[in-house]
Amino acid sequence: MRRIQLYDTTLRDGAQGEGISFSLYDKLLLTQRLDELGFDYIEGGYPASNDKDCQYFKEVRKLPLKQIQVAAFGMTRRRGVKVEEDLGLQSLLESQARLITLVGKASAFQVTEVLRCSLEENLAMIAESIRFLRSHGREVIFDAEHFFDGWKADPGYALRAVQTAAEAGAKMVVLCDTNGGSMPEEISQMTQAAVAALQVPVGIHCHNDCDLAVANTLAAVDAGAVQVQGTINGLGERCGNADLISVIANLAFKKKGYQVLRPESLRRLTELSRYVYEMVNMNYRPNQPFVGRSAFAHKGGIHVSGVLRTPASYEHIQPELVGNERRILISELSGRSNILARAAKHNIQHDPKLMEKILAKVVSMEHAGYQFEAAEGSFDLLVKKCTGQFRPHFERINYHVTIETDAEGRSVTEATVKIRIGNQIRHEVAEGDGPVNALDAAMRKALNGTYPNLAQMRLVDYKVRVINSEAGTAAGVRVVIESADETDTWGTVGVSENIIEASWLALVDSYEYKLCKDEEREASATRTGPALIQGR
């Protein structure tokens, strides 16, 4: 079995897609998620471009990552600038990333028409930049930009460019179909030639302008590439990049002799896909291969009849292998394998009646607009409620929010909340920078006296999604709130036709999740403490 390295560039190349933006916390959360799943590399960003990416490389060093290597992205030195004086290369060193992905031109046309320098100068830029980074103890992956278009026009120069990178010390050369216009047979032929000519491993980086990025990536792997670069859900500039979800699934289930991820991680591909969609506040692509809601959906006639007799009649793989589900649209019969997997930590698989109760509740809430892919905190609370393990820490009585404009045109938001804790009524008011911030401030005033550990909790992100846009201004909305404390990050969700009510529901779940989580940790520490002492 040949191990194929997975290099994710969602946070850099994916972020260049129209309408895509990641907060700092999003970037850190996705890094942790991909590390858990067994990805080999993640490209954290371009530290020379913005302060957020610089901050990412500071914060990511604090994460207890198990496997994934974090790469900083940059370019070869600028034309006419000494390598030690190039600000872009300096920013790469300042990021303290041990791995640098350096992009350089492998097309003679791009060198003369875009860089406006000589062909020899470009080769010097490649060699000097790689040697400079290597002299400072960094490993370098070289992304050969426009390699395939460059090869078609001048194969000799394209080959010289990648050979120069390898000879200068790059640990790998990645061939880039930057304009996304190559055909699979071209990718295969040129990758074979590069593999034969280079003494270092070869990777592949494809864009999707001809809707062939996945096919081209697979063709390159068959031709000898050992690393695939791409993004989750194919996010990226123009038509996007190779979708790593489809690449992984095809290598794992359709190709022979390749190893990617771990078997248990493959069952989380659907969860990962939807997690990223929620993170960037995009609707899921229903017909997305392998993980789309329609990927294993069957509607009427001979298809339904056949799949009920034997699923293989109209399904190329079992949907559970990628964490998806079969859907019979006429009768709405469906499994919930991804939800079952996430409920596993509650040790309830042995109770079929209880599991059916949870599934029925999830189905009902999904019909109302709820989604739990990015709201695991709310899902855990739902499971606790279904199992009878949930004991609310407070009772909501009412809330009130007012938004006024003062004489200078500034908005002033004030929230009042009334809750019951035990036999006590708490009635508090607070101002904030908007309704959600004001509600959060008022709730903290009401709760902190009894639950001081809530002071450790902070809100890190807030997303709103219209869930039935055809209703116009009366449409329902789904609010997802991400919260964090010193050790964890979690999401909670609320749905309502009133955006403030939806926010209120998500906020309440966030407080309850934090309080439940801390109680469970304390109970676990109490149970294991004596055993740990005896073990010494």
N, C-alpha and C positions, 0 to 999 in steps of 0.2 A: 504494500500500500504506500503510495507516494503522498506525503503530507503537503497540502497546498496552504500556503500562508494567506491569512485574511487581513487585508489592510483597509481599514475604514477611514474614509475622508469626508464623512457627513458633516463634521464640524467646520471644515474648511471649504472643500469643493461644493458640498451640499448647500452650505450657507450662501453660496453665490447664486442660488436659484431665486427667481422672482418671488417676492413675498415671504422669503424664508429668513428667520432671525432666531438665534439662540441666545438666551441670557447666559451669564456666567454659570449660574446654578444648573441650567440645562446642560451645558457642556460637561460639567463635573458629573452630573447624574448619568449621562449617556456613557461617559468613560467607565464609570463603575459597572453599569449594566453590561457593556460589551466585555469587560474583564470577567464578570461572572459567567458569561456564556462561553468564554474561551477564545475570543478573538486574539490575534497575534499583535496587531498594531492599530493605533488610532492616531490620526493626524489632528493634533489639537488646535492648530491655527497658524496664523502668519504673524509672528510677533512684531514685525516691522510695520504692520498696517494699522493697528488700533490698540488702545489701552486695555480693552477687554481681553484680547488674546494674550497680552503681556501678563495680566493678572491671572489668567487661567494657568499659565505655566508656573506661577508661584503657588497657587492653591492646589494644583494636581499633585505636587510633591508631598502633600500632607495626606493623600489618600492611601490606604493600605492595599494597593493593587497587588494581585497575585501573579498575573501572567502577562498582561498586555503591556507593550512598550509604547510610550508616548513620543510621537515625532513632532518636531517643529518644522514648518514649511518655509522655504525661502528661495531666493533666486541667486544665480551666479553673480559675481561682481559686475558692476556697471561698466559700460564701455569707457575707457580712458581713465578709470579710477584704480588706484593701487589697492590690492586686495586687503591689506591691513587697514585701509582708510574707508572701506566701503561700509556705510551705515547699516545696510541690510544684513550683512554678514556679522557685524558687531551685535545686532539685536538677536541673532540666532545664538551667539555665544552667551549673551546676557540672559536668555531664556533658561539656561542651564539644562536644556534637554540633551540627553546623551545621544539621541538619534536625530539626525537632520535629513530631511528630504529636500534635495536641491534640484530645482528645475532649470534646464538649459536647452538651448535650441539645437535640434538635430536636423534641421532643414536649411539648405543653402538659401532658398528663397526667403525664408523668415529672417535669416541673418542679414542678408543684403537689403531687403525691403522694409523690414520692421525694426531690427536693431540698428541698421545703417552702419554696419562695420564690416571689416574684411572677414573672410572665412577663417583665416589664421588667427585673427584676434578673438573670434568666438571660441575657438579651440583652446586658446590661452586662458580665456575667462573660465571655461569649464575646469581645466586642469588646476589652475592657481586657486580657485575657490575651494575645490575638494581638498587639495593639499593643505590649505590654510586651516580648514575645519579639522582635518585629521591631525594636524600638528597640535591642536588644542584638545586632543583626546576624544573627539566626536566620531561616531560612526556615521556614514553617509550613504543614503540611497539616492541614486541619480535618476530623475524623471526626464527621459528624453522626449521633450515636447515636439510635436509634429513629426515624430519619427516616420510614421507610415507614409504620409504625404511627401516627406523629404526623401524617403527611399524611392518612391515612384518617379520623382523628378531627377534625383542624383543619388543613386544608391551608394556610390563610393564615399560621398561626404557624410551621409547619414551613418555609415558604418564607422568612419573615422571619429565622429563625435562620440559614439558610445564606447569605442575602444579607448579613446582619450580619457573618458570618465573612469573606466575600469582600471587603466594603467595608473591613474592618479590616486587610486585607493578606494573607490566606491565599492561597498560590499555587495551591491546589487544594482543592475540597470533595469529600469522600468520603461517599456516601450509604450508611447502614448499615441492613441488615435484622437488627437486633440479636437479636430473638426468633426469627428464622428461620421466620416464619409466613406470609410473603407468597408469592403465586403469580407465575409468570413474566409473565403479562399485566399484573399490577399493577406489577411492577418496571419493565416496559417503558414503560408510560404515565407513571408518576411520574418516571422518569429523563428522559424526553423533556421533560417540563414543567420540570424543574430545569435541564437543559442550556439550554433556551430562555430561562430567566429570569436565568441567571448569566453574568457576564463572565469567569469563570475556568473552567479545565477541571474536569471532574467524574469522580470515581472511584466504585467499587462495592465494598462489603464485606458479604458474605452469610454467615449461619449456616445450618446444615443440618438444622434441627429437623423440616422436612417432606421431607427427602431431596431438596431442590430447589436447594441452594446453587450447584451448577455451572450448572444450567439458568438460574437467576436471574442469575448473573454474566454468562452469554452473552447473555441478553436485555438486560441493561443496556449491554453493549458495543454491541450492534446499535442501541440507543437513543441512543448518543453518548458513553458513558463511555470514557475514554482510559486509565484505570488500574484494574487488578484487584488486590484484596487477598485473601489467603488463606494457607493453610498447606500444607506438603508432607504428602501423604497425608490431608489433611482433619483433622489433629489439632486439638483445641480443646475448649472447655467444652461440656458437655451432649452434643449430637450432633455437635459439631465445626464446622469452618468449611468454606468452599469449598475443595475439593482442587485446589491449583494444578497438580498433575500432569495431571489431566483437563482443567482449564481451558486449559492450554498446548497440550495435544494437540488439543483440539477447535478452538482458534483457528488452529493451524498446519495441520491436515489436513482439517478439516470446513467451516470458514468461508472465505469468499473476501474478499480485500482486507485481511487483517490480518497483521502481522508481529510475531513474538515470538521471543526468543532468536536464536541462530544455527543454521543447519541442522545443523552438527556437534554442537551441544549437544542437539538434540532426540533424538539417538540415545543420549543418556546419561540419559534420564528414568527408565528402569527402574533403572539403577544408583543414581540419586539417591534414588528412592523406598526402595529396600532399605537404602541407607546410613543414612537417617533412622530406619527401623525398627530397625536394629541399634543406632543411637546411643541410642534410648530403651528398648532391650531389649524390644521388642514382636515378636510373630509377624507375618510378612507376611500381608496379607489376600489369600488366593489368588484370589478373584474380583474383585479391584480392576480397574476398566477400564484398558485400555492396558498396564499394567505388572504386573498380578498373574500368578502362575505359571499360573493357569487361563485367562487372558484369550485365549490362542490354543491351548488344549488341546483335543484331539479324541479321542473315545472311541467306537470301534466303529461298525458299521453304515454307513448312508448318508453320515454326516458324514466318516468317515475315507476312504471311497471317493471322495467328491467332492473333498476337499481335496488328496488325492494326485494327482488329475487336474489340478485348477486351484485354487490356494489361495483365489482370490477367491470361490469358491463358498460358503465358510463363514467368511471373514475379511474384515472391513470395511476394514482397511488391512494393509499388510505389517508383521509384528511387528518387523522389523529397524529400521523407521523410528523406533521409540521404544526401541530397544535390548533388546527382548524376543525371545522365541523361540517357534517352533511346537513343539508337543509332541503326538506320537501316542501315546496312553497304552497302547494294546495292545502295541506293539512297542518302546516307549520310544525311538523315533527322535526326535532333537532337535538343533537347532543350538545354538550358544553364541555368538551375535553380540556380547553384551556382553563376554564373556571374550575373544573375538577382538580387540575394539577395545582392551582393556586390555593385550593381548599385543603390540600394534602397535609399542610402543617398543623391542621386542627385535628388530625387523626380521626376523621369521621367516615372514612371510606367503608368501614365495616357495617355501617348502619344505612341500608338502602333507603328506608323511609325518610330518614333525616336528610340524606343527600337529595332525594327527590323534592323535599320541601325547600331546600336551598335553591335548587335549579328552578323550581317553579317561581320562587320569589325573584330570582335574577331575571327570568324571562319577563315577568310582569313589569319589573322596573325598567328593563330595556325598552319595552313597548312604550313606557312613559317618557323615554328620552335619556335614561341613565346609561352611562358607559363606565366600566370599571377598569379598563386597561391602564389608565393613568391615575386611578383612584383606588389604590390597594388599601388605603386606610379605611375608606367607606366599605369596601368589600369585606374586610376583616370584621368590622362592626356588624355588618349584615349577617355573617356566619354566626357570630356570638349571639345575636338576637334570635336566630333560628334554633340554636342549640340551647337556649335558655341561660347562657353564661353571662349575658350582658346585664349589668346593673348601672343605670344612669347615675352619673355623679351630680347632676343638677336637673332641674325641671324648667323648661322654657315656659314663661307665662306670656310675655309680649315684648315687642320692641317698637320703637318709633324713630324714624329718621326724617330730619328736615334739612333742606338745602335752601339757603337764602343768599342774596347778593347784597353786599353792603354799599354804602354811598360811593365808594371808589370802584365799584364793579367787580370786587373780589368775591368769590364764592365761599361761603361759610357753611360747613356741614356739621350737624350735631346729631348724635344718636343717643337714645335712651333705651335701656334694657331693664326688664324685670324678670328675675329668675328665683327659684326656690332651691335652697340647699338644706336638706334635712327639714327642720321646722322653721328655718329662717327665710325671710323674703329679702332679697337684695335688689335695690333699685338704684341704678347708677346712670350717669350721663357723662359723655365725653365728646370732644370735638376731634375732627380728623381731616386728612387730605382726601376727602371723598367718602361716600357711604360705607364702603367696606372697611376702610381704615378707622372710621369713627365707631362702627359696630365692634370691631376688634378691640379698640381702646376701652369702650364701655364694658365689654364682656370681661376683659382682664381686670378692670377695677372691681367687678362683681365677684370674680373667681379667685384672684390671687391671694386673698386673705386665708382662704381655706386650702387652696392648692398652690403653694408657692413655687412648685416645680414648673408651673406654666411660664414662669419668667424666662426659662431656658428656651422656650419655643418661639420661633419667629416665622412670619409668612415670607416666602421667598418668590412666589410667582402666583399669577392670577390670570385665568383664561376664560373667555366667554365664547360660546358657540350657539348660534341660532339653530334650532333643531326642526322647525317646520316653517321655513321661510315663506311658504305660500300664504301664511296667515298674516303677513305684513307686520304692522306694529303690535298685533296681538299674539305674535309668535312666541312659543316657548323658548327658553334659553337654558343651556347647560353651563354651569360654572364649575370649573376645576381649580382648586386652590392647592398649591404645594407649600408644605410647611416643613420645618427642620428644627432639630435641637442639636445638642453637642455630638450625638452619635448617629442619628438617622434622618432620612428625608422621606416624606410620605405625601400622598395626594388624597384629597377628598372631593366629593362631588355633590352638587345640589341642582335640582331641576324645578323650574316654575315658569309661569308666564310673566312673573315679576322678577326682574334681575336682582333686586335687593333681597327678596325672599330666597331666591336660589343661592345667593351669596351667604345669607344667614344660615341656611341648611348646611352648606359646605363648611362654614366656620365652626358650627356646633360639632360636626363630625370630627373636625380636626382637633378640637379640645378633648373630646371624648377618647379619640384614638391615643393621644398623648398620655392621658391619665391611665387608660387601660394598659398601655405598653409599659409604663413605669411600674405599675403594680405587679405586672407579670415578671418583670425583671427583678424586682425586690423579692418576690416569692421564690423565684428560681435561685437567687443568691442565698436565701435562707435555707433552701433544701440542700444545696450543694456545698455550702460553707463547711460544715463539719467533715464531710468526706474529703474535701481538699486538704484540710488540716491533718487528718489521719494519714493521707497519702504522703505527706512529707516525712 
